[in-house]
Amino acid sequence: MVRARAAKRAKRMGSNGNGAVAADALLKESEAIHDSRRALAEKLLEEGRALAGPLIEQVKDPEKEDPDKNLFQKPVDLLEACLGLDHMTDEATEELNKIMEVFEPEEVPRPEPNHNHALDVVVVGAGASGVGVGLMLTRVFNLDPERVLLVERGERVGESFHRWPKEMRFISPSFNNQGWTNSFDLNSIAYGTSPAFTLQTEHPNGQEYAHYLNELATQGELNIRFQTQVNAIEPLRKGGFKVKTSAAKVGEDGEWMGEEAEGEVLSARYVVWAAGEFQYPRAKEQDPFFPGAELCRHNSSVRSWKELPGDDFVVIGGYESGMDALYNLTTCGKRTTVVSSTAFWKVATDDPSTELAPYTMERVRDGFRRAPTPPRLLAPLRVTSVERQGKGYAVKAKWGAPVEHEGGEHRTAYHGGDAKIEEVGEEGTEVELVTPQAPLLCTGFEGSAALGVAKDLFEWGDEDAGGCLAGAPLLNDFDESTKTQGLFLVGPAVRHDDHIFCFVYKFRQRFAVVADEIARGLGFDTEETVEECRSLNMYLDDFTCCKGACGETC
């Protein structure tokens, strides 16, 4: 491959004397690189084979004690590095297969189905939550993968991540610290995996993270049915559910089209709702935040900030989504004004779910330093209406008092001069901002539990009560609906008391709690599995170790 590219480059260099000499040198250089890569691959293969051979023989010898499994890590690393060089791939694959063969797990007998449904579990969604709980059910708690079905209305694993703006990245950092600490990669959905290791990036974008999820789903042999829309979930009197589906279709604009003809009706003992939030922004027309909200554009509909037409924007909302929009619009040379009811860039709390991430603040400061026209941060300023004005839009707002957040008492908030980056007005005075583009709504997501077909199967917290449970689906200790037995919720919408589970490293610790309840209901003995999950920080049922700091960001 290298020599072929070099030949094409040599041909483009022309036929004059100097070009011919340079082309000849280039070809020789590429051949040297090719030979060097092959020699390195041969060396890696030889060393990997030499290390793995005696270990494999020791495992096969019935009179010898099996070696520590960790001793196989180095030969595996060497052989995988050999595969990465695109040489000796057949030989390296053969050696890896030999290692895998000695670790073939003993087949643990499963109890016979204790119900009459075709499926044990239907998981709605094949994103981070769906894939994570699917792996937990089948690979950790040993449910039959053929009886656990993931249904996904998109065409691929991680559909929501594919829909992120190209420039959007994870705010929580990925780092492969497994083996050295009691925890592991913050963005991993399964123990023994790491987006940092798989993707070689600290803050993955949507496409990259979707690739990580797809790799796990593929290797875990999850049973996934794509382009399947769930239209209704019907609880049955004697336990279990009918899940009514149809073929899902996406229009040219990337939005979901109307439901097609009724499809298959699935029969399952349990349903796990894992459809996520990104594709379910807070409603505008149905429940507007303010008059004219329907004139705005939600940030979830933006596919690329750089490619977004226009050069002057008003962003409504100053939490993570708003700051992501500010940074990307500003660094693209677009004038940006952020209107926020709370100066989140000044908030310090004990719970990272209720303050701007360090990565976000770092990018905001960078945006102010780099922008030819610095952005404007207006807070506390609450939008009261949006109106059409000629060919543009008028955003009307009123200055208010800042929202006080409790927490963060044990740390000093250092903002490096951030006090100068915001503009503050007199409380009660009104402001009108005129923009040629539709204002951008960066006000969060209502979520699939609230806007999807499962809404009426949950009880909901009192909107006026305040705190984390206000307007949230109410769950029992096993993340099961308090209204519908057998229906579970996983993912960022999970709430318990003063605790919100909106980050991957939080909600992944509840996968095993859900899987345990389901597995025990199916007749599995789960005691040892639960203890294993506890030891891996993947079974969180004691919240006394967790800090809760609910506020306006819930």
C-alpha positions as CSV (number, residue, x, y, z in Angstrom):
1,M,0.0,0.0,0.0
2,V,2.8,2.4,0.9
3,R,4.7,1.6,-2.3
4,A,1.6,2.1,-4.4
5,R,1.0,5.5,-2.9
6,A,4.7,6.4,-3.5
7,A,4.5,5.3,-7.1
8,K,1.5,7.6,-7.7
9,R,3.3,10.5,-6.1
10,A,6.4,9.8,-8.2
11,K,4.3,9.8,-11.3
12,R,2.8,13.2,-10.4
13,M,6.3,14.6,-10.0
14,G,6.9,14.7,-13.8
15,S,9.4,13.2,-16.2
16,N,12.3,15.8,-15.9
17,G,15.7,14.6,-14.6
18,N,15.3,16.1,-11.1
19,G,11.8,14.7,-10.8
20,A,13.0,11.2,-11.8
21,V,15.8,11.3,-9.3
22,A,13.4,12.4,-6.6
23,A,10.8,9.9,-7.5
24,D,13.4,7.1,-7.4
25,A,14.5,8.2,-4.0
26,L,10.9,8.4,-2.8
27,L,10.2,4.8,-4.0
28,K,13.4,3.5,-2.3
29,E,12.3,5.4,0.9
30,S,8.9,3.8,0.8
31,E,10.3,0.3,0.3
32,A,12.6,0.9,3.3
33,I,9.6,1.9,5.4
34,H,7.7,-1.2,4.1
35,D,10.6,-3.5,5.0
36,S,11.0,-1.8,8.4
37,R,7.3,-2.3,9.2
38,R,7.5,-6.0,8.2
39,A,10.6,-6.6,10.3
40,L,9.0,-5.0,13.3
41,A,5.8,-7.1,12.8
42,E,8.0,-10.3,12.6
43,K,9.7,-9.3,15.8
44,L,6.5,-8.6,17.6
45,L,5.0,-11.9,16.4
46,E,8.1,-13.8,17.6
47,E,8.1,-12.2,21.0
48,G,4.4,-12.6,21.5
49,R,4.5,-16.2,20.5
50,A,7.5,-16.9,22.7
51,L,5.7,-15.4,25.8
52,A,2.3,-17.0,25.1
53,G,3.5,-20.5,24.3
54,P,4.7,-21.6,27.7
55,L,1.7,-20.0,29.4
56,I,-0.7,-21.9,27.1
57,E,1.1,-25.2,27.8
58,Q,0.9,-24.5,31.6
59,V,-2.9,-24.0,31.3
60,K,-3.2,-27.3,29.3
61,D,-1.1,-29.3,31.8
62,P,-3.5,-30.8,34.3
63,E,-0.7,-31.3,36.9
64,K,0.3,-27.6,36.9
65,E,-1.5,-24.7,38.5
66,D,-2.8,-22.2,36.0
67,P,-0.7,-19.0,35.5
68,D,-2.0,-15.6,36.5
69,K,-4.3,-14.4,33.7
70,N,-2.5,-11.0,33.8
71,L,0.6,-12.7,32.4
72,F,-1.1,-13.1,29.1
73,Q,-1.6,-9.3,28.8
74,K,1.9,-8.6,27.4
75,P,1.8,-11.3,24.6
76,V,-1.7,-10.1,23.7
77,D,-0.4,-6.5,23.5
78,L,2.5,-7.6,21.3
79,L,0.3,-9.6,18.9
80,E,-2.3,-6.8,18.6
81,A,0.5,-4.3,17.9
82,C,1.6,-6.7,15.1
83,L,-1.9,-6.6,13.7
84,G,-1.7,-2.9,13.7
85,L,1.3,-2.9,11.3
86,D,-0.7,-4.8,8.5
87,H,1.9,-7.5,8.3
88,M,1.9,-11.1,9.5
89,T,-1.8,-10.6,10.3
90,D,-2.8,-14.2,9.7
91,E,0.0,-15.5,12.0
92,A,-0.8,-13.0,14.7
93,T,-4.5,-13.7,14.5
94,E,-3.8,-17.5,14.9
95,E,-1.7,-16.9,18.0
96,L,-4.4,-14.7,19.5
97,N,-7.0,-17.3,18.9
98,K,-4.8,-19.9,20.7
99,I,-4.8,-17.6,23.8
100,M,-8.5,-17.1,23.5
101,E,-9.1,-20.8,23.4
102,V,-7.6,-21.5,26.8
103,F,-9.8,-18.9,28.3
104,E,-13.1,-20.2,26.9
105,P,-15.4,-19.8,29.8
106,E,-17.2,-22.8,31.2
107,E,-20.8,-22.7,30.2
108,V,-22.8,-21.8,33.2
109,P,-26.3,-23.5,33.1
110,R,-29.2,-21.1,32.9
111,P,-32.6,-21.7,34.5
112,E,-35.4,-22.6,32.2
113,P,-37.7,-19.6,31.3
114,N,-40.3,-19.1,34.1
115,H,-42.7,-17.2,31.8
116,N,-44.4,-17.7,28.4
117,H,-43.0,-14.7,26.6
118,A,-40.7,-15.1,23.6
119,L,-38.2,-12.7,25.1
120,D,-36.8,-12.1,28.6
121,V,-36.0,-8.5,28.1
122,V,-36.6,-5.8,25.5
123,V,-34.2,-2.9,25.8
124,V,-35.4,0.3,24.0
125,G,-32.3,2.1,22.6
126,A,-28.8,1.0,21.5
127,G,-26.8,4.0,22.7
128,A,-24.5,4.2,25.8
129,S,-27.3,3.1,28.2
130,G,-28.8,0.4,26.0
131,V,-25.5,-1.2,25.0
132,G,-24.2,-0.9,28.6
133,V,-27.2,-2.6,30.2
134,G,-27.4,-5.1,27.4
135,L,-23.8,-6.2,28.1
136,M,-24.5,-6.3,31.8
137,L,-27.5,-8.5,31.3
138,T,-25.9,-11.0,28.9
139,R,-22.2,-11.0,29.5
140,V,-22.1,-10.4,33.3
141,F,-25.4,-11.8,34.6
142,N,-25.5,-14.5,31.9
143,L,-28.9,-14.0,30.4
144,D,-29.4,-15.7,27.0
145,P,-28.3,-13.1,24.4
146,E,-31.0,-14.5,22.1
147,R,-33.7,-13.7,24.6
148,V,-32.5,-10.1,25.2
149,L,-33.4,-7.9,22.3
150,L,-32.3,-4.3,21.8
151,V,-34.5,-2.3,19.5
152,E,-33.1,0.9,17.9
153,R,-35.0,3.2,15.6
154,G,-31.7,4.4,14.1
155,E,-29.6,2.6,11.5
156,R,-26.6,2.1,13.8
157,V,-25.4,1.8,17.3
158,G,-25.1,5.2,19.0
159,E,-27.4,7.0,16.7
160,S,-27.6,10.1,19.0
161,F,-23.9,10.4,19.1
162,H,-23.8,10.4,15.3
163,R,-26.2,13.3,15.4
164,W,-24.0,15.5,17.7
165,P,-22.6,18.6,16.0
166,K,-19.3,17.6,14.5
167,E,-17.4,19.9,16.9
168,M,-19.1,18.6,20.1
169,R,-17.0,16.6,22.5
170,F,-17.3,14.8,25.8
171,I,-16.7,17.2,28.7
172,S,-15.6,14.4,31.0
173,P,-12.0,13.2,30.2
174,S,-11.2,9.6,29.1
175,F,-8.1,8.1,30.6
176,N,-7.2,4.4,30.8
177,N,-6.4,4.2,34.5
178,Q,-7.7,0.7,35.0
179,G,-5.3,-1.6,36.8
180,W,-3.8,1.3,38.8
181,T,-6.8,2.6,40.7
182,N,-10.1,1.2,42.0
183,S,-11.9,2.9,39.2
184,F,-11.6,3.1,35.4
185,D,-12.2,5.3,32.4
186,L,-15.0,7.8,33.3
187,N,-16.6,7.4,29.8
188,S,-16.6,3.6,29.8
189,I,-19.9,1.8,29.9
190,A,-18.4,-1.6,30.7
191,Y,-15.5,-2.7,33.0
192,G,-12.5,-3.8,31.1
193,T,-13.0,-1.3,28.3
194,S,-11.8,2.3,27.7
195,P,-12.7,4.9,25.1
196,A,-9.3,6.4,25.7
197,F,-7.6,3.1,24.8
198,T,-9.9,2.4,21.8
199,L,-10.0,5.8,20.4
200,Q,-6.7,7.4,21.6
201,T,-8.4,10.6,22.5
202,E,-9.2,12.3,25.8
203,H,-12.4,14.0,24.8
204,P,-14.2,11.9,22.1
205,N,-16.5,13.5,19.7
206,G,-19.9,11.9,18.9
207,Q,-18.7,9.8,15.9
208,E,-15.7,8.5,17.9
209,Y,-17.8,7.5,20.9
210,A,-20.4,5.8,18.6
211,H,-17.5,3.8,17.2
212,Y,-16.5,2.7,20.7
213,L,-20.1,1.6,21.4
214,N,-20.4,-0.3,18.2
215,E,-17.1,-2.2,18.9
216,L,-18.5,-3.3,22.3
217,A,-21.9,-4.2,20.8
218,T,-20.2,-6.2,18.0
219,Q,-17.7,-8.0,20.3
220,G,-20.4,-8.7,22.9
221,E,-22.6,-10.2,20.1
222,L,-25.6,-8.2,21.3
223,N,-28.9,-8.9,19.6
224,I,-30.0,-5.6,18.1
225,R,-32.8,-4.8,15.7
226,F,-32.3,-1.5,13.9
227,Q,-34.7,0.8,12.2
228,T,-37.4,-0.3,14.6
229,Q,-39.7,2.3,16.2
230,V,-41.5,1.5,19.4
231,N,-45.0,2.8,19.2
232,A,-46.6,1.4,22.4
233,I,-45.7,-0.6,25.5
234,E,-48.7,-2.4,26.9
235,P,-48.3,-4.0,30.4
236,L,-50.1,-7.3,30.7
237,R,-52.3,-8.3,33.7
238,K,-50.3,-11.5,34.4
239,G,-46.9,-9.8,34.1
240,G,-44.8,-8.9,31.1
241,F,-45.4,-6.6,28.1
242,K,-46.5,-6.3,24.6
243,V,-44.1,-4.0,22.7
244,K,-45.7,-2.7,19.5
245,T,-43.2,-1.7,16.8
246,S,-43.0,-0.5,13.3
247,A,-40.3,0.3,10.7
248,A,-38.6,3.6,11.5
249,K,-37.7,6.0,8.7
250,V,-35.5,9.1,8.5
251,G,-36.2,11.9,6.2
252,E,-33.7,13.8,4.0
253,D,-33.3,16.4,6.7
254,G,-32.3,13.7,9.2
255,E,-35.5,14.0,11.2
256,W,-37.8,11.1,12.0
257,M,-40.7,10.7,9.7
258,G,-44.2,9.5,10.6
259,E,-44.7,5.9,11.6
260,E,-45.1,3.4,8.7
261,A,-47.4,0.4,8.7
262,E,-47.7,-1.5,12.0
263,G,-44.9,-4.0,12.5
264,E,-44.2,-6.9,14.8
265,V,-45.6,-7.0,18.3
266,L,-42.8,-8.2,20.7
267,S,-43.6,-10.2,23.8
268,A,-41.3,-9.8,26.8
269,R,-41.2,-10.4,30.5
270,Y,-39.3,-7.1,31.2
271,V,-38.7,-3.8,29.4
272,V,-35.7,-1.5,30.0
273,W,-36.2,2.0,28.7
274,A,-32.8,3.3,27.5
275,A,-33.7,5.7,24.7
276,G,-31.7,8.6,26.1
277,E,-32.2,12.3,25.8
278,F,-30.4,14.0,23.0
279,Q,-33.1,13.3,20.4
280,Y,-35.8,14.6,22.7
281,P,-35.1,18.3,23.3
282,R,-37.4,20.3,25.6
283,A,-40.6,21.0,23.8
284,K,-41.2,24.4,22.3
285,E,-44.7,24.5,20.8
286,Q,-46.3,22.2,23.3
287,D,-44.9,23.7,26.4
288,P,-43.0,26.9,25.6
289,F,-40.6,28.5,28.1
290,F,-41.7,31.9,26.8
291,P,-43.8,33.3,24.0
292,G,-42.0,32.8,20.7
293,A,-39.9,29.8,21.7
294,E,-41.1,28.0,18.6
295,L,-39.2,30.6,16.5
296,C,-35.9,29.4,18.0
297,R,-33.7,26.6,16.9
298,H,-32.6,23.9,19.4
299,N,-28.9,23.1,19.5
300,S,-29.6,19.4,19.0
301,S,-30.6,20.2,15.4
302,V,-27.2,21.7,14.5
303,R,-25.0,19.2,12.6
304,S,-22.0,21.5,12.5
305,W,-21.3,24.9,14.2
306,K,-18.8,25.8,11.5
307,E,-21.2,25.1,8.7
308,L,-24.1,26.9,10.4
309,P,-25.2,29.8,8.1
310,G,-24.9,33.3,9.5
311,D,-22.3,35.2,11.6
312,D,-24.3,36.8,14.5
313,F,-26.1,34.6,17.0
314,V,-28.0,34.9,20.3
315,V,-27.7,31.8,22.5
316,I,-30.4,31.2,25.1
317,G,-29.0,29.2,28.0
318,G,-25.6,29.3,29.7
319,Y,-25.1,25.8,31.0
320,E,-23.0,23.1,29.1
321,S,-24.9,23.2,25.8
322,G,-24.8,27.0,25.7
323,M,-21.1,27.2,26.5
324,D,-20.4,24.5,23.9
325,A,-22.3,26.7,21.3
326,L,-20.4,29.8,22.5
327,Y,-17.0,28.2,22.1
328,N,-17.6,26.7,18.7
329,L,-19.4,29.7,17.2
330,T,-16.7,32.1,18.6
331,T,-13.8,30.1,17.3
332,C,-15.5,30.0,13.9
333,G,-15.4,33.8,13.8
334,K,-19.1,34.3,14.5
335,R,-20.4,37.0,16.9
336,T,-22.1,35.3,19.9
337,T,-24.2,36.6,22.8
338,V,-25.2,34.2,25.5
339,V,-28.3,35.0,27.6
340,S,-28.6,33.0,30.8
341,S,-30.8,33.2,33.9
342,T,-27.8,32.1,36.0
343,A,-24.1,32.9,35.7
344,F,-23.1,29.2,35.6
345,W,-19.5,30.1,34.9
346,K,-19.4,31.4,38.5
347,V,-21.1,28.5,40.1
348,A,-19.1,26.1,42.3
349,T,-20.8,23.0,43.8
350,D,-19.7,19.7,45.3
351,D,-21.5,17.8,42.4
352,P,-19.9,18.0,39.0
353,S,-23.4,17.5,37.5
354,T,-24.4,21.0,38.6
355,E,-21.5,23.1,37.6
356,L,-19.6,23.7,34.3
357,A,-16.9,21.2,33.7
358,P,-13.3,22.3,33.9
359,Y,-12.9,21.4,30.2
360,T,-15.8,23.7,29.4
361,M,-14.4,26.6,31.3
362,E,-11.0,26.1,29.7
363,R,-12.6,26.3,26.3
364,V,-14.7,29.4,27.2
365,R,-11.5,31.2,28.3
366,D,-9.8,30.1,25.2
367,G,-12.7,31.4,23.1
368,F,-12.4,34.9,24.8
369,R,-8.6,34.9,24.1
370,R,-8.8,33.8,20.5
371,A,-12.0,35.5,19.2
372,P,-11.5,38.6,17.0
373,T,-14.9,39.7,18.4
374,P,-15.2,38.5,22.0
375,P,-18.5,36.9,22.9
376,R,-20.9,38.5,25.4
377,L,-22.1,36.7,28.5
378,L,-25.3,38.3,29.9
379,A,-26.4,37.0,33.3
380,P,-28.6,36.9,35.3
381,L,-30.9,37.7,32.3
382,R,-34.1,35.8,31.7
383,V,-35.7,35.7,28.3
384,T,-39.3,36.8,28.3
385,S,-40.2,36.5,24.6
386,V,-38.9,36.1,21.1
387,E,-40.5,38.0,18.2
388,R,-40.0,38.3,14.5
389,Q,-38.6,41.7,13.6
390,G,-38.3,42.4,9.9
391,K,-36.1,39.7,8.5
392,G,-34.6,39.0,11.9
393,Y,-35.6,38.3,15.5
394,A,-35.9,40.3,18.7
395,V,-35.1,38.6,21.9
396,K,-36.6,40.4,24.9
397,A,-35.3,39.7,28.4
398,K,-35.3,41.1,31.9
399,W,-32.4,41.4,34.3
400,G,-32.9,39.5,37.5
401,A,-31.2,38.4,40.7
402,P,-28.7,35.5,40.5
403,V,-29.6,32.0,41.6
404,E,-27.7,31.0,44.7
405,H,-26.3,27.4,44.6
406,E,-25.4,25.6,47.8
407,G,-22.3,23.4,47.9
408,G,-18.6,23.9,47.1
409,E,-17.9,25.3,50.6
410,H,-14.6,23.5,50.8
411,R,-13.1,24.9,47.7
412,T,-12.3,28.3,46.4
413,A,-13.7,29.0,42.9
414,Y,-10.8,30.3,40.8
415,H,-11.8,31.9,37.5
416,G,-8.7,33.7,36.5
417,G,-10.4,37.0,35.9
418,D,-13.7,35.7,34.7
419,A,-15.5,38.5,36.5
420,K,-14.6,40.7,33.6
421,I,-16.1,38.5,30.9
422,E,-19.8,38.9,31.8
423,E,-22.1,41.9,31.6
424,V,-24.6,42.6,34.4
425,G,-27.6,44.9,34.4
426,E,-29.8,46.5,37.0
427,E,-32.4,44.1,38.3
428,G,-35.9,44.5,36.7
429,T,-34.7,46.5,33.7
430,E,-35.6,45.1,30.2
431,V,-33.2,44.4,27.3
432,E,-33.9,43.8,23.6
433,L,-31.3,41.9,21.5
434,V,-31.8,41.9,17.7
435,T,-30.3,39.1,15.6
436,P,-30.6,38.1,11.9
437,Q,-30.5,34.4,12.7
438,A,-33.1,32.3,14.7
439,P,-32.0,32.4,18.4
440,L,-30.4,29.1,19.5
441,L,-32.1,27.3,22.4
442,C,-29.5,25.6,24.5
443,T,-31.8,24.9,27.4
444,G,-31.4,21.1,27.7
445,F,-33.5,18.1,27.0
446,E,-36.8,16.8,28.1
447,G,-35.7,13.2,27.5
448,S,-37.3,10.2,26.0
449,A,-38.9,9.0,29.2
450,A,-41.0,12.3,29.2
451,L,-41.7,12.6,25.5
452,G,-41.7,8.9,24.5
453,V,-44.4,6.2,24.5
454,A,-43.4,5.1,28.1
455,K,-44.4,8.5,29.7
456,D,-47.7,7.3,31.1
457,L,-46.1,4.2,32.6
458,F,-44.2,6.3,35.1
459,E,-45.2,8.4,38.0
460,W,-43.7,11.9,37.9
461,G,-42.3,14.1,40.6
462,D,-44.1,17.3,41.5
463,E,-42.8,20.1,39.2
464,D,-43.3,22.7,41.9
465,A,-41.6,20.7,44.6
466,G,-38.1,21.7,43.5
467,G,-35.0,19.5,43.8
468,C,-33.8,16.6,41.6
469,L,-37.1,14.7,41.6
470,A,-39.1,17.7,40.3
471,G,-40.6,16.6,37.0
472,A,-38.5,13.4,37.0
473,P,-39.7,9.8,36.6
474,L,-40.2,8.2,40.0
475,L,-38.3,4.9,40.5
476,N,-37.9,2.3,43.3
477,D,-34.6,1.1,44.7
478,F,-34.0,-1.0,41.6
479,D,-34.7,1.8,39.0
480,E,-38.0,0.2,38.3
481,S,-41.1,2.4,37.6
482,T,-43.1,2.9,40.8
483,K,-46.2,2.7,38.6
484,T,-45.5,-0.2,36.2
485,Q,-43.8,-3.3,37.6
486,G,-41.3,-4.8,35.2
487,L,-40.4,-1.5,33.5
488,F,-36.9,-0.2,34.3
489,L,-35.1,3.1,33.4
490,V,-31.4,3.4,32.7
491,G,-29.3,6.3,31.7
492,P,-29.0,10.0,32.4
493,A,-32.7,10.5,33.4
494,V,-32.3,8.4,36.6
495,R,-32.8,10.3,39.8
496,H,-32.7,9.3,43.5
497,D,-33.4,11.8,46.2
498,D,-30.7,14.5,45.8
499,H,-28.7,12.6,43.3
500,I,-28.7,12.9,39.5
501,F,-27.0,10.3,37.3
502,C,-26.4,12.4,34.2
503,F,-22.7,11.3,33.5
504,V,-21.7,8.0,32.1
505,Y,-19.5,7.2,35.2
506,K,-22.6,7.7,37.3
507,F,-25.4,5.9,35.5
508,R,-23.2,2.9,34.5
509,Q,-23.1,2.0,38.2
510,R,-26.8,1.3,38.2
511,F,-26.7,-1.1,35.2
512,A,-26.0,-4.1,37.6
513,V,-28.7,-3.0,40.0
514,V,-31.3,-3.3,37.2
515,A,-29.7,-6.5,35.8
516,D,-29.7,-8.1,39.2
517,E,-33.4,-7.5,39.8
518,I,-34.3,-8.8,36.3
519,A,-32.0,-11.9,36.6
520,R,-33.4,-12.8,40.0
521,G,-36.9,-12.4,38.7
522,L,-36.0,-15.0,36.0
523,G,-34.7,-17.4,38.5
524,F,-30.9,-16.8,38.3
525,D,-28.6,-17.0,41.4
526,T,-26.9,-13.6,41.3
527,E,-25.1,-13.4,44.7
528,E,-21.6,-14.0,43.4
529,T,-22.2,-11.8,40.3
530,V,-23.4,-8.9,42.5
531,E,-20.3,-9.1,44.7
532,E,-18.1,-9.1,41.6
533,C,-19.8,-6.0,40.3
534,R,-19.5,-4.3,43.7
535,S,-15.7,-5.0,43.6
536,L,-15.5,-3.4,40.2
537,N,-17.4,-0.2,41.2
538,M,-20.3,-1.3,39.0
539,Y,-23.0,-1.8,41.6
540,L,-24.0,1.4,43.4
541,D,-26.9,1.0,45.9
542,D,-25.5,3.1,48.8
543,F,-25.6,6.8,48.1
544,T,-24.0,7.9,51.3
545,C,-20.7,8.2,49.4
546,C,-22.2,10.5,46.8
547,K,-22.5,14.2,46.9
548,G,-25.8,15.7,45.8
549,A,-26.2,19.4,44.9
550,C,-29.4,19.8,43.0
551,G,-30.2,23.2,41.6
552,E,-31.5,24.8,38.5
553,T,-29.4,22.5,36.3
554,C,-31.4,19.4,37.2
